[in-house]
Amino acid sequence: MTAGPSHIEAPAIGAHGLSHLPVLATLPAVRSAIESILAELRRTQASITEVRPADPSKVQSYAAWLKRNNELRGRATMYPYVGAGIGNGALVQLADGSVKWDMINGIGVNMFGHSDPRMVEAALESALSDVCMQGHLQHNVDILEIAEILTAQASRTSRLRHCFVTNSGCMANENALKICQQKTHGAPRIIAFADCFMGRSTTMSQIGDTAAYRQGLVQNILVDYMPFYDPTLGPRSTEIAVWHLKQMIERYPKQHSCFIMEVVQGEGGFNVPPREFLEALMRICRDASIPVWVDEIQSFGRTENMFAFETMGLGEFIDVATVGKLTQVCACLFTEDLNPGPGLLAGTFSSSTSAYHVGRRALEILRDEGYYGADGRIAQLNKAFRACAEDLVRRRPEFFPPVINGFGRPIQSVIGGIGGMMRLTPLGGKKDALNALLKVMFEEGVIALTCGHGPYHLRLLPPFGVMQPAQFKSVFAVIECALDRMK
Ligand SMILES: Cc1ncc(COP(=O)(O)O)c(C=O)c1O
């Protein structure tokens, strides 16, 4: 057999004997081409430094894009958003030339913002791999690298040891549910919190507690809902929840496959319970042999540790955890004890090679570059957000009338959330008013969303990988301007 072309050499040897880079991406000529592309990227994005209105010469073509978008989709999307494919950190340029602060990032996906050279570099390297999509039958080293980072982080404070990677949060949740059901021999019920959100498959839409998301769907799972923590009730809230949980377990003995919990509720309102609340419920589950599954698809990476369960010191109770969004690839982690039988978990696609490379790079930077801990970059960013929010609330109280919760009591603070999950509750937390505000904010140059089911809140998932604390001043100037327009 003749030797192959001389430029195809063995990859550099990494910690595990294999480089995570495709062979081509290690070649000097390719490295220098990638450097040239990154230099062009830096030059191009350097002009994106502040919010900008649309370029008048592009308004017509942009309207045509939106029309096509709406026709294809069958309805208008929430925002008239078509990205230009370029940005600079927290600033994104749209196809009409306008520039906006992106405070939602694909609902928490792009936490290094737009056009981050490190992420672009990882994506360029991934493009030199032999395949675009990888699967569970055949995969490259990439899937192992990312699964290893996740399990290494998780196993520091929990019994989670295994990781099954997939390509959406919803699919990670489907896998978690299957694992729990198999472990409990097909127990037909599950326990979930009121206001939870878990994704859009038929089963997850059933469990997720938003009526509109399951309208017209056939009920395919039995869900027992628990009240989430209500800070206005304090410790009484824990007593009430414990009472509910015990009742359910007595009512349906051995019929629950799991208790699914978001450690911090995302869509439900960026609700942060105290440790004692979750611990009390997790202990009851443990005593009743009901697996505890935490859905960290929105909270993962965003608190003072990678896993929110770690931040809350609850690792010992966790049987299954799901992660997604900022990881780029999604995953279900589980303990030795819950390792399912062969055949239960598989799939044609696990994820794309670029998602593996970008996700890995993102996780390594987060893990190694000072993001976590009480003084980490995430904590600093949250401090900056709070300072700006407090300043706005103090100077402009007219935007912040009392907000009444579901029990008819005023909420304790119009500023909330944790770490990189930030919320603000102007305009009394009224749904229509907040939806109208989002539209005006978009026009003025800030992209955000709401969360909560009444009261509603402004939800910010800033790209904490790159955002500078000082940038919140500019973001809040736009929010204030938008609130002024609401008068
Ligand atoms: C807590 C939680 N679980 C699951 C999902 C579903 O993830 P995906 O949209 O990737 O399927 C989401 C998405 O917002 C989420 O916030």
The ligand as an SDF file (V2000), in Angstrom:
LIG
                    3D

 16 16  0  0  0  0  0  0  0  0999 V2000
  -36.1300   24.9390   31.2690 C   0  0  0  0  0  0  0  0  0  0  0  0
  -36.2250   24.5540   29.8240 C   0  0  0  0  0  0  0  0  0  0  0  0
  -36.3640   23.2590   29.4960 N   0  0  0  0  0  0  0  0  0  0  0  0
  -36.4340   22.8590   28.2140 C   0  0  0  0  0  0  0  0  0  0  0  0
  -36.3900   23.7600   27.1800 C   0  0  0  0  0  0  0  0  0  0  0  0
  -36.5070   23.2770   25.7530 C   0  0  0  0  0  0  0  0  0  0  0  0
  -35.3080   23.4180   25.0710 O   0  0  0  0  0  0  0  0  0  0  0  0
  -35.3140   23.4200   23.4650 P   0  0  0  0  0  0  0  0  0  0  0  0
  -36.0690   24.6360   23.0520 O   0  0  0  0  0  0  0  0  0  0  0  0
  -33.8560   23.4650   23.0910 O   0  0  0  0  0  0  0  0  0  0  0  0
  -35.9620   22.1710   23.0150 O   0  0  0  0  0  0  0  0  0  0  0  0
  -36.2540   25.1100   27.4780 C   0  0  0  0  0  0  0  0  0  0  0  0
  -36.2240   26.1130   26.3910 C   0  0  0  0  0  0  0  0  0  0  0  0
  -36.4380   27.2910   26.5820 O   0  0  0  0  0  0  0  0  0  0  0  0
  -36.1670   25.5180   28.8330 C   0  0  0  0  0  0  0  0  0  0  0  0
  -36.0540   26.8080   29.1700 O   0  0  0  0  0  0  0  0  0  0  0  0
  1  2  1  0
  2  3  1  0
  2 15  2  0
  3  4  2  0
  4  5  1  0
  5  6  1  0
  5 12  2  0
  6  7  1  0
  7  8  1  0
  8  9  2  0
  8 10  1  0
  8 11  1  0
 12 13  1  0
 12 15  1  0
 13 14  2  0
 15 16  1  0
M  END
$$$$
